[in-house]
Amino acid sequence: MNQPNLWYKVKAQDFDNADIGSIYGNETNVMKRKLVINANNLPDIKTKPGFRLGFRIISSSENTADARLESLVLSREQVGRMIRHNSSKIEVVRRIKIKEEEYAIKTLVIISKAENRYKKFVREETNKFIDSVAGKDGLKELVLDVLAGKVQNQLHKKLSKIYPTRATEIRMIEKLNAANQKS
């Protein structure tokens, strides 16, 4: 028997059940779907523009659906604004574990044109920094620190001691094996 489609209010479990939007479907096809919202739409969160948060629907009942935080993405436009003439773009991808789940953190570092040996040092220090930051807290705390700019500022200060950096940004945090969960 077919279930009727309804609008489900989506609540973010990680953010005190804040209302993050609505999704159309029924009990069976709403599960495991992903909802992407602008980070500025969350209540009591101050962030730089361009960040989007991805939530995965984990349960639903009576016109409400619960979602869990799964990813953070910086828009392409914001990344494009950081890159300037006569600069080098260094992208560092690091796999980490946060509470038994594996995530990829993609970091972007913009430096003045440099030799490859300096780029190597910057990559190594970025990897060490990501490991130290990711091992401390859960995903929510890490995402909130990224949205506030704390992680980027700490990384910028650390890397500036090695080689002058123009900009540092956490470009993406995403759960690995998320493609296997889509049904």
PASEBA-1860 file (N, C-alpha, C; in nm, 3 decimals):
! residues 183
1> MNQPNLWY> 0.084/-0.118/0.000/0.000/0.000/0.000/0.089/0.125/0.000 ~ 0.058/0.217/-0.086/0.136/0.340/-0.095/0.104/0.434/0.020 ~ 0.209/0.493/0.074/0.190/0.591/0.180/0.177/0.729/0.116 ~ 0.093/0.814/0.174/0.079/0.948/0.116/0.203/1.033/0.146 ~ 0.234/1.120/0.053/0.345/1.213/0.073/0.301/1.330/0.159 ~ 0.389/1.371/0.249/0.362/1.482/0.340/0.485/1.569/0.350 ~ 0.467/1.689/0.403/0.581/1.775/0.435/0.628/1.741/0.575 ~ 0.756/1.714/0.589/0.816/1.683/0.719/0.903/1.800/0.762
9> KVKAQDFD> 0.882/1.848/0.885/0.971/1.949/0.943/1.098/1.878/0.986 ~ 1.210/1.930/0.944/1.338/1.866/0.976/1.402/1.939/1.095 ~ 1.439/1.861/1.194/1.503/1.912/1.316/1.647/1.863/1.321 ~ 1.739/1.952/1.355/1.881/1.917/1.366/1.908/1.869/1.508 ~ 1.937/1.741/1.522/1.965/1.684/1.654/2.087/1.749/1.718 ~ 2.188/1.775/1.639/2.315/1.828/1.692/2.302/1.971/1.742 ~ 2.201/2.043/1.699/2.185/2.184/1.735/2.055/2.205/1.814 ~ 2.037/2.127/1.919/1.923/2.139/2.010/1.789/2.135/1.938
17> NADIGSIY> 1.777/2.044/1.842/1.654/2.025/1.765/1.605/2.152/1.697 ~ 1.699/2.232/1.648/1.663/2.353/1.575/1.595/2.315/1.444 ~ 1.495/2.392/1.406/1.422/2.369/1.282/1.509/2.417/1.167 ~ 1.547/2.325/1.076/1.638/2.361/0.966/1.572/2.359/0.830 ~ 1.446/2.324/0.825/1.379/2.325/0.696/1.270/2.220/0.690 ~ 1.227/2.190/0.570/1.125/2.087/0.552/1.156/2.006/0.427 ~ 1.103/1.885/0.424/1.130/1.794/0.313/1.000/1.721/0.280 ~ 0.979/1.695/0.152/0.855/1.634/0.105/0.878/1.486/0.078
25> GNETNVMK> 0.791/1.403/0.131/0.802/1.260/0.106/0.714/1.181/0.199 ~ 0.739/1.050/0.207/0.665/0.966/0.300/0.763/0.895/0.392 ~ 0.711/0.815/0.485/0.794/0.751/0.587/0.912/0.675/0.527 ~ 0.892/0.609/0.416/0.997/0.524/0.361/1.101/0.600/0.279 ~ 1.058/0.698/0.197/1.155/0.763/0.110/1.222/0.886/0.171 ~ 1.180/0.928/0.290/1.244/1.041/0.357/1.375/0.997/0.423 ~ 1.378/0.873/0.468/1.495/0.821/0.539/1.621/0.827/0.451 ~ 1.732/0.862/0.514/1.865/0.866/0.453/1.883/0.976/0.349
33> RKLVINAN> 1.784/1.063/0.328/1.801/1.174/0.235/1.886/1.281/0.299 ~ 1.946/1.364/0.217/2.035/1.469/0.266/1.971/1.605/0.242 ~ 1.986/1.692/0.342/1.936/1.828/0.334/2.054/1.922/0.353 ~ 2.075/2.013/0.259/2.186/2.108/0.267/2.128/2.246/0.291 ~ 2.182/2.314/0.395/2.132/2.448/0.429/2.249/2.544/0.441 ~ 2.218/2.671/0.433/2.316/2.776/0.456/2.345/2.780/0.606 ~ 2.471/2.788/0.645/2.509/2.786/0.787/2.452/2.906/0.861 ~ 2.427/3.016/0.792/2.370/3.135/0.857/2.225/3.113/0.901
41> NLPDIKTK> 2.160/3.009/0.850/2.020/2.984/0.885/2.003/2.917/1.020 ~ 2.111/2.868/1.079/2.101/2.807/1.212/2.092/2.917/1.317 ~ 2.006/2.899/1.415/1.994/3.002/1.519/2.119/3.008/1.606 ~ 2.155/3.128/1.649/2.266/3.153/1.741/2.402/3.111/1.686 ~ 2.417/3.105/1.555/2.546/3.070/1.494/2.593/3.190/1.413 ~ 2.711/3.241/1.447/2.770/3.350/1.369/2.880/3.290/1.282 ~ 2.874/3.318/1.154/2.969/3.258/1.062/3.002/3.353/0.948 ~ 3.113/3.325/0.883/3.147/3.397/0.762/3.055/3.347/0.651
49> PGFRLGFR> 3.032/3.429/0.548/2.943/3.384/0.441/3.006/3.271/0.359 ~ 2.919/3.191/0.299/2.965/3.090/0.205/2.967/2.948/0.258 ~ 2.943/2.926/0.385/2.943/2.791/0.439/2.804/2.729/0.430 ~ 2.801/2.602/0.387/2.677/2.525/0.384/2.697/2.399/0.468 ~ 2.591/2.359/0.539/2.595/2.240/0.622/2.507/2.132/0.561 ~ 2.555/2.009/0.563/2.478/1.896/0.513/2.429/1.810/0.628 ~ 2.301/1.780/0.627/2.240/1.697/0.731/2.179/1.574/0.666 ~ 2.193/1.459/0.731/2.134/1.334/0.683/2.013/1.301/0.770
57> IISSSENT> 1.898/1.270/0.708/1.777/1.233/0.780/1.799/1.093/0.839 ~ 1.780/1.080/0.970/1.803/0.951/1.034/1.675/0.886/1.088 ~ 1.574/0.965/1.115/1.447/0.908/1.161/1.333/1.005/1.130 ~ 1.212/0.950/1.124/1.096/1.036/1.098/0.974/0.979/1.169 ~ 0.889/1.071/1.212/0.762/1.032/1.275/0.669/1.152/1.277 ~ 0.543/1.130/1.244/0.438/1.231/1.252/0.478/1.371/1.206 ~ 0.509/1.387/1.082/0.540/1.515/1.019/0.669/1.581/1.069 ~ 0.753/1.509/1.140/0.884/1.562/1.179/0.990/1.459/1.143
65> ADARLESL> 1.106/1.509/1.110/1.219/1.421/1.078/1.341/1.473/1.152 ~ 1.419/1.381/1.205/1.541/1.416/1.276/1.660/1.400/1.183 ~ 1.752/1.495/1.189/1.869/1.492/1.101/1.995/1.507/1.183 ~ 2.103/1.446/1.133/2.232/1.453/1.198/2.332/1.523/1.106 ~ 2.415/1.607/1.166/2.517/1.680/1.091/2.613/1.583/1.025 ~ 2.641/1.607/0.896/2.727/1.516/0.822/2.840/1.587/0.747 ~ 2.818/1.712/0.706/2.923/1.777/0.627/2.917/1.929/0.639 ~ 3.030/1.990/0.605/3.043/2.135/0.597/3.117/2.164/0.467
73> VLSREQVG> 3.067/2.257/0.388/3.128/2.288/0.259/3.135/2.439/0.241 ~ 3.251/2.487/0.197/3.268/2.628/0.162/3.238/2.643/0.014 ~ 3.161/2.743/-0.023/3.119/2.760/-0.162/3.238/2.789/-0.253 ~ 3.222/2.754/-0.379/3.327/2.776/-0.479/3.356/2.924/-0.497 ~ 3.253/3.007/-0.482/3.272/3.151/-0.499/3.367/3.205/-0.393 ~ 3.351/3.160/-0.268/3.439/3.206/-0.160/3.583/3.159/-0.183 ~ 3.598/3.038/-0.231/3.732/2.987/-0.260/3.795/3.069/-0.371 ~ 3.717/3.100/-0.474/3.768/3.179/-0.586/3.812/3.318/-0.546
81> RMIRHNSS> 3.750/3.375/-0.447/3.787/3.509/-0.401/3.920/3.511/-0.329 ~ 3.960/3.397/-0.274/4.085/3.390/-0.199/4.208/3.382/-0.290 ~ 4.192/3.326/-0.408/4.305/3.302/-0.497/4.336/3.428/-0.576 ~ 4.460/3.471/-0.569/4.505/3.593/-0.636/4.618/3.561/-0.734 ~ 4.648/3.659/-0.815/4.759/3.648/-0.908/4.890/3.634/-0.830 ~ 4.981/3.557/-0.883/5.114/3.539/-0.825/5.109/3.471/-0.687 ~ 5.019/3.376/-0.673/5.012/3.301/-0.548/5.000/3.152/-0.579 ~ 5.033/3.071/-0.480/5.024/2.927/-0.494/4.911/2.875/-0.406
89> KIEVVRRI> 4.836/2.781/-0.462/4.726/2.720/-0.388/4.771/2.581/-0.346 ~ 4.765/2.555/-0.216/4.801/2.425/-0.163/4.675/2.365/-0.102 ~ 4.635/2.249/-0.153/4.519/2.180/-0.098/4.568/2.056/-0.024 ~ 4.520/2.041/0.097/4.560/1.929/0.182/4.434/1.853/0.221 ~ 4.432/1.724/0.193/4.319/1.639/0.230/4.368/1.542/0.336 ~ 4.297/1.539/0.447/4.338/1.454/0.560/4.219/1.373/0.608 ~ 4.241/1.241/0.624/4.138/1.153/0.679/4.155/1.148/0.830 ~ 4.045/1.165/0.901/4.049/1.162/1.047/3.933/1.079/1.099
97> KIKEEEYA> 3.943/1.040/1.225/3.832/0.970/1.291/3.779/1.058/1.402 ~ 3.648/1.076/1.402/3.580/1.149/1.508/3.472/1.056/1.561 ~ 3.488/1.013/1.683/3.391/0.923/1.747/3.355/0.805/1.658 ~ 3.456/0.729/1.620/3.440/0.604/1.544/3.390/0.622/1.401 ~ 3.375/0.742/1.354/3.334/0.764/1.215/3.445/0.837/1.142 ~ 3.463/0.803/1.015/3.573/0.858/0.938/3.526/0.978/0.856 ~ 3.607/1.084/0.860/3.578/1.207/0.788/3.700/1.250/0.709 ~ 3.676/1.328/0.605/3.783/1.390/0.529/3.776/1.540/0.553
105> IKTLVIIS> 3.891/1.598/0.588/3.899/1.743/0.604/3.987/1.795/0.491 ~ 3.930/1.885/0.412/4.003/1.943/0.299/4.037/2.087/0.336 ~ 4.166/2.115/0.339/4.215/2.245/0.379/4.278/2.315/0.260 ~ 4.259/2.444/0.252/4.315/2.525/0.145/4.408/2.629/0.205 ~ 4.531/2.633/0.157/4.629/2.730/0.203/4.678/2.808/0.082 ~ 4.671/2.940/0.090/4.720/3.026/-0.018/4.848/3.093/0.031 ~ 4.956/3.075/-0.044/5.084/3.138/-0.011/5.136/3.211/-0.134 ~ 5.235/3.297/-0.113/5.302/3.361/-0.225/5.374/3.253/-0.305
113> KAENRYKK> 5.405/3.281/-0.429/5.475/3.183/-0.511/5.596/3.132/-0.434 ~ 5.609/2.999/-0.429/5.716/2.940/-0.348/5.772/2.816/-0.416 ~ 5.889/2.779/-0.371/5.951/2.656/-0.418/5.879/2.537/-0.357 ~ 5.896/2.422/-0.420/5.826/2.302/-0.374/5.866/2.259/-0.233 ~ 5.989/2.286/-0.191/6.030/2.245/-0.057/5.951/2.320/0.051 ~ 5.918/2.447/0.027/5.837/2.521/0.123/5.694/2.469/0.124 ~ 5.643/2.435/0.006/5.508/2.380/-0.003/5.500/2.248/0.075 ~ 5.606/2.169/0.068/5.610/2.042/0.141/5.603/2.067/0.292
121> FVREETNK> 5.678/2.165/0.341/5.674/2.197/0.485/5.535/2.244/0.526 ~ 5.473/2.325/0.443/5.339/2.375/0.473/5.239/2.259/0.479 ~ 5.248/2.165/0.384/5.159/2.048/0.385/5.177/1.965/0.511 ~ 5.302/1.940/0.548/5.330/1.859/0.666/5.275/1.924/0.793 ~ 5.297/2.053/0.809/5.248/2.123/0.928/5.095/2.129/0.930 ~ 5.034/2.143/0.813/4.889/2.144/0.805/4.833/2.009/0.849 ~ 4.894/1.900/0.803/4.849/1.767/0.844/4.862/1.747/0.995 ~ 4.973/1.790/1.053/4.992/1.778/1.198/4.886/1.859/1.273
129> FIDSVAGK> 4.860/1.979/1.224/4.761/2.065/1.289/4.622/2.003/1.283 ~ 4.582/1.953/1.166/4.450/1.892/1.149/4.435/1.773/1.243 ~ 4.539/1.690/1.255/4.534/1.576/1.346/4.514/1.621/1.490 ~ 4.583/1.727/1.529/4.571/1.774/1.668/4.435/1.835/1.697 ~ 4.379/1.908/1.603/4.249/1.972/1.623/4.136/1.870/1.618 ~ 4.142/1.778/1.524/4.033/1.683/1.506/4.025/1.582/1.619 ~ 4.135/1.554/1.685/4.133/1.455/1.791/4.071/1.503/1.920 ~ 4.046/1.632/1.934/3.998/1.687/2.060/3.849/1.669/2.083
137> DGLKELVL> 3.766/1.714/1.991/3.623/1.724/2.015/3.544/1.642/1.914 ~ 3.413/1.651/1.925/3.324/1.587/1.830/3.308/1.672/1.705 ~ 3.228/1.621/1.612/3.208/1.690/1.485/3.141/1.825/1.505 ~ 3.042/1.833/1.592/2.970/1.959/1.612/3.066/2.068/1.660 ~ 3.150/2.037/1.759/3.244/2.136/1.812/3.344/2.179/1.706 ~ 3.391/2.083/1.626/3.486/2.117/1.519/3.420/2.208/1.416 ~ 3.297/2.176/1.377/3.226/2.258/1.278/3.200/2.398/1.333 ~ 3.160/2.408/1.459/3.136/2.540/1.518/3.264/2.623/1.523
145> DVLAGKVQ> 3.377/2.561/1.554/3.505/2.632/1.555/3.544/2.678/1.414 ~ 3.516/2.595/1.313/3.545/2.634/1.175/3.454/2.749/1.133 ~ 3.326/2.742/1.167/3.233/2.848/1.131/3.271/2.980/1.197 ~ 3.323/2.974/1.318/3.365/3.095/1.390/3.501/3.145/1.341 ~ 3.576/3.062/1.268/3.707/3.103/1.217/3.822/3.072/1.311 ~ 3.796/3.007/1.422/3.903/2.979/1.519/4.009/2.885/1.463 ~ 3.966/2.778/1.399/4.060/2.680/1.345/4.148/2.743/1.237 ~ 4.086/2.821/1.148/4.162/2.883/1.041/4.265/2.983/1.096
153> NQLHKKLS> 4.226/3.061/1.197/4.319/3.158/1.256/4.437/3.089/1.322 ~ 4.412/2.981/1.396/4.520/2.907/1.460/4.615/2.849/1.355 ~ 4.559/2.792/1.250/4.641/2.735/1.143/4.722/2.843/1.073 ~ 4.660/2.958/1.048/4.729/3.069/0.982/4.849/3.115/1.065 ~ 4.832/3.128/1.196/4.942/3.169/1.283/5.054/3.067/1.282 ~ 5.017/2.939/1.286/5.118/2.833/1.288/5.196/2.828/1.157 ~ 5.126/2.838/1.045/5.192/2.829/0.914/5.274/2.954/0.882 ~ 5.235/3.068/0.935/5.309/3.192/0.907/5.450/3.188/0.963
161> KIYPTRAT> 5.474/3.102/1.060/5.609/3.087/1.113/5.699/3.012/1.017 ~ 5.640/2.930/0.930/5.717/2.854/0.832/5.737/2.934/0.704 ~ 5.625/2.987/0.652/5.628/3.061/0.527/5.508/3.156/0.530 ~ 5.525/3.279/0.481/5.413/3.375/0.487/5.290/3.324/0.411 ~ 5.179/3.312/0.481/5.055/3.266/0.418/4.963/3.385/0.394 ~ 4.894/3.381/0.283/4.796/3.486/0.252/4.661/3.452/0.311 ~ 4.624/3.324/0.304/4.493/3.282/0.355/4.496/3.134/0.387 ~ 4.420/3.096/0.487/4.398/2.955/0.518/4.248/2.936/0.539
169> EIRMIEKL> 4.198/2.826/0.491/4.055/2.801/0.503/4.029/2.651/0.506 ~ 3.936/2.610/0.589/3.887/2.472/0.587/3.779/2.472/0.479 ~ 3.806/2.403/0.371/3.717/2.406/0.256/3.603/2.306/0.268 ~ 3.630/2.192/0.335/3.526/2.091/0.342/3.554/1.994/0.456 ~ 3.449/1.955/0.523/3.453/1.843/0.617/3.337/1.754/0.576 ~ 3.367/1.629/0.539/3.258/1.543/0.497/3.280/1.401/0.547 ~ 3.169/1.336/0.574/3.173/1.199/0.622/3.207/1.108/0.506 ~ 3.301/1.018/0.529/3.338/0.923/0.425/3.237/0.809/0.424
177> NAANQKS> 3.227/0.743/0.313/3.132/0.632/0.292/2.988/0.681/0.298 ~ 2.966/0.809/0.280/2.830/0.863/0.278/2.754/0.815/0.154 ~ 2.826/0.788/0.045/2.763/0.742/-0.078/2.700/0.604/-0.059 ~ 2.760/0.523/0.029/2.706/0.390/0.053/2.576/0.393/0.132 ~ 2.549/0.503/0.202/2.429/0.511/0.284/2.308/0.559/0.206 ~ 2.327/0.611/0.086/2.213/0.659/0.008/2.132/0.541/-0.040 ~ 2.004/0.548/-0.023/1.917/0.438/-0.067/1.811/0.488/-0.161
END
